Amino acid sequence: MEHPLNVHIVADALISSLGFDTSENVSAIRSYRTVRPAVIDPLRLQQAAAAAGIPEDRFTRLEQLFILTIGQVAEQAGINLRNPGCAILLSTTKGNIDLLAGHTDDTPGKRLFLGEMGQRIGRYFGAEKRTEVLSNACISGVSALIVAKRWIETGLYTDVVVAGGDLLSPFITSGFQSFKSISENLCRPYDSQRDGLNLGEACGAILLSHRGTTNDVLLTGGGISNDANHISGPSRTGDGLSIAICQAMREANVTPQEVSFINAHGTATLYNDEMESKAIHLAGLEAIPVHSLKPYFGHTLGASGVIETIISLHQLREGILFGTYGYESLGVPMPIEVSAAHRHLSMQHCIKTASGFGGCNAAIVLSLPQHLPAPATDKERTPESASEACAKAAPRQEIRLTATVTIEQSKVSIERSRVNVGQNKVNIEPEIVFSSAETDFGRFIREAFKHLGESNMKFYKMDDLCKLGYVAAAYLLKQSTATLLPQETGIVLANASASLDTDLKHQALIDSGGDEAASPAVFVYTLPNVVAGEICIRHKIQGENTFFIAPQYDATRLEQYARRAMAEGGLKRCVVGWCELLQGNYRATFNLLETYSES
């Protein structure tokens, strides 16, 4: 694949339990240093925020961290984020969720909304209208890098700061403890004695740009997929992650033999590490060195994809692969090459992967510029070869919006788009396909589900947000007659309140009964992208799945992104829409995009 526009990584900044800039973090890892608990020094944060002139009384701890790291990369690169060509994309799983403790009986405060957090940070830099938030569980950081890359390639922006951050609170720790997934010891990814993950907190920022120098590491490929298997457990085959890895490698035009190392998710939980070993083999990368950085940082949730990418690009530049600290003997079913010791390697490209609740997976390829595939020369573009290429080319693909489903005010309505052959004219046929006298959401959505004629008893165990999305997608996909492979369908959703409706329920449990009262059946739904996960399981969707947080529904912007994702991922169908529910107020608008071939 030819790269008409290179996406450069021109600056980075990292704050974690190991240090307050990238060099301090790299030095700590080089010295095999870990910190437990892996939390950011509150005094150093206070001092750093004061030195930068960030008002402590106006911004939360997480907001201060975002502002510090974003400011650092802007200063390094010498860019002004007020420039209309610059954007900020934040990745986080829970944002300011610590503010919810003790306040579940109140109307949720504005600061609890991820979009509001994004707007506050954006206003600080004069980029409020160009700041967006992505919340896709533990792949959020890697997904955000892929989204930013696509923005730059389509010319939407010239420079994008991707910043990922999450802090620890009883809300988060109690949830992971309810899954019995936290180790009391230092986590040991891929080791036969591993017994769970460590949690950590961090914030990192990366500046991507269409401009740069010949020394910049490049972001050359990306892929996002879903297991379509389980909302809280990874695939037993590794096929979902393998799809993301292979898509990223295809886009980067990189073969397995050209990959120098894999920075994997490596949480040290039993099934995640097993799944990754299988995915690595399915992708043909079994001979490539693999490592995890989780023993150093802990699992930093929405920050992990960003901060681990930062360490990976520095490893590429320096020709060193950091060891997986604490590793002793292989404990995964498919053999992979893991080492506890740092080692020097000849570097070309690396793959960074991530996986998370909702069955989501993401992978990117980072490349040293001297190892990019050379574009075809004019001599190679002969008339004969051009003619042959045209003859062999597939029919032109047109993406059309074929149907829209809206659920609100106890009604389900459908608008079908049809093209009259020979007239090229689109007719819209609005129709209310289900309505109810029930004003209570719970009773209404159960009736709407029964009207579908499905018998999936798992529906009744979902939270309300997932029930809303599940029903909307079911009515929508009934309008499609295409028979497609699982990886040929994707889903791109957005809302304003993320999973706040279920967050309130989880926080109420631990407020009243302590950490021990946390329920895994509730906690798993405190991630908005689990809506997409439930839809993917039901309809066997393994393509793109991305969840944005926005103050209001912008159908045009979502559709523009979905079209780019379809082109990059080879999708033939994509569910795109808005899925909002909070304390009984709800609205879903799902559009169906499908490809049509033209001779």
N, C-alpha and C positions, 0 to 999 in steps of 0.2 A: 504494500500500500504506500502510495506517495504521500508525503507530508507537505502540503502547500503552505501551511502556517505552523511553525514550531511554537510550542507553548513552553516558555522558559520558567524555571524556578529561580527567581532573582534575589530573594531574601527570605529569612526564616527567624523565628524567635520562639523560645521554649522556656516555660516556667513549670517546675515540678518539685517533688520532694527532694530531688537531687540537686537543684540549683535554679538560679534566676536568669540564666541566659543559656543559649545553645552550647557555648564552649564549656560552661561549667557542667552541664549535663553529660556532654560527650566525655569529658575528663573523668567524671565519676564512673561512668560505665567502663571506660578504659581501665580503671583501677578496681574493677569488680565491686563497686560500692553499691549497697542497697540501704534503704531506710524503711524501717517498719515501726509504726504504721506509716504508709506512704502518703503523708499529708503535707501540704505546703506550709512552710513556716509562717504563722500568722504575723509575727513581729516584722519579718522581712517584707511581707506583703504590705503591711501598714507603712513601713519606711519607704518602700518603692513607690507606692501610690502617692505619698506625701511629696516625695522628691519630684514626681512627674506632675504635681499640681492637680491630682484627681481628688475631688472632694469626697471624703469618706462618708459624709452624711447624705450624699446624693446618689451614691452607687453602691450596690451590694458587692460582696467579696468577689463573686464570679464576674460581675460587670467590670470591676477594677482590673481583674486579670485579663479579660478580653481587651480592654482599652490599653493596658500596658503592652501586650504582645503585638496588637495591631499597630500601635504607635511605633514600636521598635522596627517592624518591617517597613513601614512607610518612611521612617527616617533613614534606614539603611539604603533604601532604593531611591530616596530623594523624590518621592511622589507626593502630590497633594490630593488627598482623598475627596476634596471638594470638586475635583475635576469630573465632569459628567461621564468620562470614559472609564472611571474607576468604580468598582463595586466592592461590597463586603458580603461574604457568605458565612454565616455562623453555623457550626454543627454542635449539637448538644442533645443529650437524652432527656435531662430533667431541668436544666436551667436553674431558676431560683426556687426550686422546690422546697428548700429548707424553710422558706417563709411560711409554708402551709401549716407547720406544726402548731397545734393549739388553736387553729382558726377554721376548723371544718364546719362550724355552725354559721360562719359569716359568709357574706357574698364574696366570692374570690376576688382578691385585690388585683389591680392591673399588673403589678409586678410579677404575678404568677403566670401571666400569659407570655409564652416564648416570643411571640411577635412583638409584644411591648418591650421586652428586653432588647430585642434586635433594634427597635426604633430608638430606644434610649442610647444605645451604643452608636448607632448611625448618626444621631443628632450631634453627639460629641465631636464627630469628625466631619460634620457638614455633609453627610452622605445618607441622610435618613431615607430618602426615596430610592436609594440604591443599596439598601441593606436587606438581606433576606435570611431566613432561618430554615435549616433542614434538620429533621429529627427522624432518623432511621435506625433506632437502636444502636447497637455497637458498630455498625458499618457507617455511621453518620459521617465521620471524618473522611473516609475514603470516598464515599458517595459524593460528598461536597467537592472534593478535588475533581471528580469526573464531571460534575455539573458545571463547575467553573471553567474547566477545559472546553466544554461545549459552548459555553457563553462566548469565550474568546474566539473560538473557531468560526462561530456564526457572525462575529462582528458586533455582538450586543455590547461588549465591553472590550477595552484594550488591556486592562489590568484588573485582577480580582484578588483581594485578600481573603483567603480561606482560614478561618480561625475556629478551633475546636476546644471546648472546655466543659468540664463537669467537676463538681465538688462532692464530697461525701457528706451524708447526713443520715440520721436514723431511718428516714424514708427509704433510702437506697440500701443501706446495710441490712436492715431487717428483712427486706424483700429477698435479697440473695441468700440470707441465712435460712429463710423459709424453704428455699430449694435445697438446702444442705450442700451448697456448692462452695462454701468458703473454707479454706484451709487455715488451721492454726499455725502452720509452719510456712516457711518460704515456699512459694509455689514452684513446681518442677515440671514445666511443659515437656510432654512426650516421654517422660521418664516412667519406668515401671512402678515406681513408688509414689507417683503423683496422687494427691488426694483433694484437689480443689484449687480454686483461684484465690488470689489476693486482690483486694480493691485498692485503688489509688486515686489521687486527684491531680489534675494538671491542666494547663492551657497552652496551646501552641498556635502559631500563625505562620502561614506561607503565602508569599506573594507570587502569583502566576501572571505572566505577561507575554504578549506577542512580540515584545522587544527584549533583547538581552545581549549577552556576549557569547563568544565561542567557548567560554569556560563554564557556562551554566549547565547544570543537569536539566534534562528535558522530561516533561510528562508526555509520553508518546502513546499510551494506550489505556483504556479503561473498560470495565465491564461490570454490570450489576445483574444479579439473578436471584431466584428464589428456589428453595428446596421443594416447595409444594408438598410438604410432608408433615410438619408438626410446628406448633407455634412456640414451644419452649425447648424442644430438643432438635439437634441437628440431624440431617439426613444420615441414614445408616450406610449409604453407598458413596457419598461424596459427589454425586452427580451435579448438584446445584452449584457448589463452589467451583467445580471443574468447568461449568459453562461460563462463569464469570472470568476465570483465568484464561480460558481459550479465547474468549472474545477480546480481552485486553491484549493478548499476544498477537491476534490477527490484526487488530488496529495498529499496533506498534510494528507489525511486520517482523516479529522476532520469533526465532525457532527455539525449541528447548535447549539446543546446544549453545545458544548465544546468551542464555540466562546465567548470571554469575551466582546469584543467591536468591532465596525466598525469605522475606520477612513475613512470617505467618502470624495468624491471630494468637495461637498458642496460649490458651487460657489455663492449661493444666487441669481442666475438667476431663472426666473420663471420655465422654462421647464426642466433645469438640475435637480433641486431639486425634481420636480414632478417625473421625470424619475427614480431617485435614490430610491425614496420611493417605487415605483412599483417593481424595481429590487430586493430590499431587501425582499419584500414579496414573489416574485417568487422564491427566493433562500431559503425560509423558515427561514429567520432571523428576522422576524418582532418583536420578543421579545428581541432582542439584543440591548444594548445601542449603539447609533450612535452619532458621533460628527464631527464637521468640525473645522479645524485650520485656515481657511481663514480670520476670523475677526482679528487674530493676525498678520499674515504675509502678508495678501492680496493674490491674485492669482499670484504665481511666475512662472507660465508657465512651462518650461522644468525643473525647479528646484523643483517644488512642490512635485512631487512623491518621490524625495530623501529626502528633508528636513522634510516632513510630516512622512515619514517612520522612520527617526531618532527620532522624538518626540514620535512616537508610540512605538518604542522599549524601550524607557526610561519609558514610562507609564507602559508597561508590567512589567519591572523590579521593579518599585517602587509601583505598585499596585494602581495607581491613574489614573482616566480618567478626562482629562481637559474638562471644560465646553465649550459649544459653545457660546462665549461671545456675548451678545446682544440679545440672543434668549428669546422670551417671550411666544408666542403661536404658536401652530402647524398650518402650512399653506400648507401642501402637502396632496394629495388625499388619500394616504394610511398611516395609523397611524404608526409612528416610535417613538422610545423612545429617545427624545432629552432633554438635560438639559443645562441651562446656568451656573450652578454651578459645580465646581470640586467635585468629589466624589471618595471614595475608593472602589475598587472592588477586588474580588478574581480573579486572572489572570491565564489564561491558554494559549489561542491563540487570536490573533487579525487579522482582515482582513483590508487591505488597498486597496482602490479602486481609480480609476481615469477614466475620460472620456474626449473626446476632439473632435475638428473639424475633419471632415472626418468620423464621426460615430464610432471612435475607443474607445475601453474600455480595461482596464487592472485591474487585482486584484492579490494581493499576500497574503499569510498567514505567519505571524510571530508566532513563538512558543517558549514558555519557555521549556528548555531541559527536565525538570522533567515530562513534560506532553506529551512527544512523545509516540506514540503507541509502545508497546513492540514488537520486532520482534519475529517471530515464533521460538520456541525452537526445538532442535533436536527430542525431544520426540513427538512433535506435527507433525513432518514430517515423519509420518509412511509410510511404503511401500503401505499400502492400500490407504491412502489419496493421495499419489503421483500418484498411478495408476488411481484413480478416476479423479484427476486433469488433467492427460494426456488425459483421455477419453473425458472429457468435454471441453478440450482446443479447441479454434478456430484454423482453418488452419493457417499455418505460413504466415505472410504478407511480401511480398517483394515489395519494392518501386522501380519503374522503371521510367526512363525518356522516355516519349512516344512521345513528339513532341517539336519542337523549332520553334519559329517565330522570324524573324529578320526584322526590318524596318530601312532602311538607303538608301541614294542616290536615293530617289523616287521609291524604290522597296519594296515589301512585299514578303518575301520568307519563305517557310515552309520546315522543315526536319521532316519526320515522322519515328519513330522507331517502327519496328514490330518484333515480335519473331516468328520464324517458329516453329510450334509445332513439337516436336520430335527431332529437330536439335539444339534447344536452341541457335539459331543464329540470330543476330540482323542485319537487313538491314536498311540503311539510304537512304531515297528517297528525295533528294533536289528538290524543285520546286518553281519557281517564280509564285506566284498566282496573283500578281497585279504589274503593273509598269506604270509609267506616264512620259510624257515629261516635266512635270512641275518641275522646280527647286526650286520654292518658297514653303516653308514648308506649309504655310496656305492653298494654293490651292491644293497641293498634298494630304494633309491629308484629306481634304474634299472629294476628289475623291476616296481615299482609303476607306473612311467611306461609301460613296454611293455604292461602289462595294460590300459591305457586305450585302446590301439589307435591312438595318435597317431604322426605321423611327423615331428614338428618337430625337426630336427637341431640347432637352436639350444639346445635343452634341455641338451645335453651340454656346452655352453660356460658354463652358469650356475654360480655358486657354490652351495654346498650349501644355504644358507638359501633362496635363490630356488628351487632344485629342490623343496624341501619345500613352500613356499607354492604353487608352480605346480601340483604334483600334487594338493594338498589342494583348491585352487580348481577344478581340472578335474573331480575326482570330485563336488564339491558342485554345480557349475553344470550337470552332467548331470541333476540332479534338477529343474531348472527348465525348463518348456516355454514360457515367455513369450517372445514376439518383441518386443523393445524397441529403442528408439533408443539409440545409444551413450551419450548423456548422461543416460539414465534409469537407469543402474546405477552404483553407487558401491562403494567398498571402504574399510573402517576396520579397521586391524590394530594389534597391540601385541606387544611382547616385552620381555624383561628385559636381554638382552645386546646389543641393537642389531645391529650387523654385526661384532661383535668376532671372530667366527670367521675372517672374511676380513681384518679389520684385522691380525691376527697374521701372515697370509701376506704382506700388503703390507709390513709393517714388517720382516719377516725378509729380504725382497728388498733393501731399502735398507740394512739393517744389514750385510748381507754384501757388497753390490756398490755401495753409494753411491746417490745420487739417480738416476744414469743407469740403474740396474737396475730402476727402477719400471716396472711394466707397466700400460698403460691398461686392458687386459682384466681385471686384478685390481682396480685402483683404483676403477673404476666401481661395484664391488660393496661398497665400504666405506661404503655408505649404506644403512640398513635399508629405506627406502621403495622401493628398487629392486625389492624383492620385489613390491610393488604394481604397479610399472611393468611388470614382466614379465607379470603376470597381466592387466593392462589391455591390453597389446599382443595377447596371445593371444585374449582374449575381447571386444576392441573396447569397452572400458569407458572412457568419457570423463567420468563424473561424479565426485563427491567421492572423494578419496583422501587419507587422513590416517593417520599412523603415530605412536602413543604409545609411550613407554617406561615400564614399570612393574615394580616388584619381583616381582609375581605377577599371574596372570590374574584379572581381575575382570570376569566375563562380563556381569553386570548393568550395571555402569557403562559398559562399551563399547557395549552394546546401547542404553542410554538415549541416549548421544550419537549413535549411528547413526540412531536414530529421529528425532532433531531435525534431523540433516543431511538425511535423506530429505524431511522436511517443507519445509525451507528450499530445497533444491535441486530439488524436484519429482521425486525419485527414485522408481522403482517397484520397485527391487530393490537390495539391498545385501549384500555379503559382509562379515561381521564376525567377527573372531577373533584368536587367539593363534598366533604363528609363532615358535617358539624353537628355536635350534640353536647349540650351542657345543661344539667338540671332540668330535663324535660323539654327544653327548646331544641328543635332539630331542623335540619334541612340537608338533603342530599341531591346533588345534580351530577349525574354521571353521563359522559359522552362516550360514544364508541367510534374510534378511528379505525378504518380498514383500508388496506391497499387494494388497488385494482390495476391490472395489467392492461396496457394499451399497445396495440400492434403498431 
